Amino acid sequence: MPSVSTTFVWSGSRSRAEALLAGISADDPESFDAKIIDVGNGTELRITVVGTSLKTVRMTMDDLLACLSAADSGLDAIDDS
């Protein structure tokens, strides 16, 4: 069976990476693998999606990016207050 994968990498602070990961963990945890990795002076949140078709991987990544965007906007609102 064919396999397709893609990896999204976000860079920033560990606390923000943990908050972003918490924002997507309940989404559909079986559909992706996420890790927080310390790199140099920062942190990376790496999200890998694997599926059987480009369409499936794209739909999953679109959902995750929407959730990450919402979580990021919420964190910005908290930081601004």
Buried (B, 14 or more C-beta within 10 A) or exposed (E): EEEBEBEBEBEEEBEBBEBBBEBBEEBEEEBBEBEBEEEEEEBBBBBBBBBEEEEBBBBBBEBBEEBBEEBBEEBEEEEEE
